[in-house]
């Protein structure tokens, strides 16, 4: 699921008006026989593959995300669905591509400080093109600055040297109960200060700056996943019209003119490098807490190559398939099932953000729902589109592109059902609960959500409001077009956007319940005489 963007990157909420009147709900149809096709075994098999280390966190546009797209397209093909992506040389593809700018660390980039050789375990700040050969001496500069007027720690003569600076620890203890957004903002402040320190050291002649971390209680290494570059961790900016450019644009903005090459080492690599400088971590920690500046070993060699390139013509992709409806007239209309296949790649220490719940679980739900529709003896009257999007984590890019460039007539898309994070219990939803938006207290509550609640009662699934997520996943781009939507989610938990979001923590039972709920909801929409309608705020879900 997409995090909140900083205020200046948020989408403007401009939803199209829909008809407020609605008739009383019709009698609840019997559960479709095909719903029983959706089983834990298939769901967990899909999610386990998508969340495997093999796919390296499925960062948008990466080989791992491309592999996920192929896996999904192959599944659709095996089911006998029709491709509904872009048309290439007269042939309809499974894929729909959109434009991004890709900034990446090139092969051959490495760093050696003393006897410590690093092929990974470091991030490069700035988001700018870079080609720098390093053959210099390290100079330990402590925190990189002293109070105004006292000059820089470790002396002022940094001409041609590589400054090694300590990231100043945050004051006080970091509350472990902080939300991931709160930790992100805390780390963002630290990140911003790194740029100021590096700039100051550059003015004193430093050829490059290497920051070391003593510890990482606020998750700075996780934040660098959005704001820095590392091997296998590119920075992306959406370049198609109307897109939120994403955090890659923020990184470039904060990077300034890129004149000062700046690196941040992982916590383990930092300890090794400090050791090469003759500085025990405990000694440096005591200094950072207010003690004396320790004396580092002089003349430690720094060698390496830092190469960053920018591809302004890169692409990322969605996967789109369709099952044609059985009714000659209603088949012209379609329900879109959506889920994002991507996640956020790898951390600077090489740990993989597997994204099992976010969103291998929702993608598995999409694939299992496709299986149920394809294998059903009775075919839905309306057509069903299966849309696996990318770029969700970076700014809802894939769904934004599809909503603006649909491969089905936009006026004939009658609903969107989105699944994102459906595989975990607690703290926002228990085993028999699901968070849903728009809720009955939301202005965009519609008959599709009302009908879903009725299905949920039969399935033993209670609804909780998920309205805080209304603008944070792919359904939002359909809602902005005036299309009724429903979003099923289990809510955030302690592994949200952490490297600990592993497939072995998924609940097959929870995934099965929500996937069946989503299937039945769409089945009813597909076979109803009328399109879903806006209801507006109401006292209850029914």
Secondary structure, 3 states (H helix, E strand, C coil): CCCCCCHHHCCCCCCCCCCCCCCCCCCCCCCCHHHHHCCHHHHHHHHHHHCCHHHHHHECCCHHHHHHHHHHHHHHHHCCCEECCCEECCEECCEEEEEEEEEEECCCCEEEECCEEECCCEEECCCCCEEEEEEEEEEECCCCCCCCCCCCCCCCCCCCCEEEEECCCCCCCCCCCCCHHHHHHHHHHHHHHHHHHHHHHHHCCCCEEEEECCCCCCCHHHHHHHHCEECCECEEEECCCCCCCCHHHHHHHHCCCCCCEEEEECHHHHHHHHHHCCCCHHHHHHHHCCCCCCCCCCCCEEEEEEEEEEEEEEEEEEEEEEECCCCCCHHHCEEEEEEECCECCECCCCCECCCHHHHHHHHHHHHHHHHHHHHCCCCCCCEEEEEEECCHHHHCHHHHHHHHCCCCCHHHEEEEEEECCCCCCCCCCCCCEEEEECCCCCCCCEHHHHHHHHHHHHHCCEEEECHHHCCCCCHHHHHCCCCCEEEEECCCCCCCCCCCCCHHHCCHHHHHHHHHHHHHHHHHHHHCCCCCCECCCCCCCC
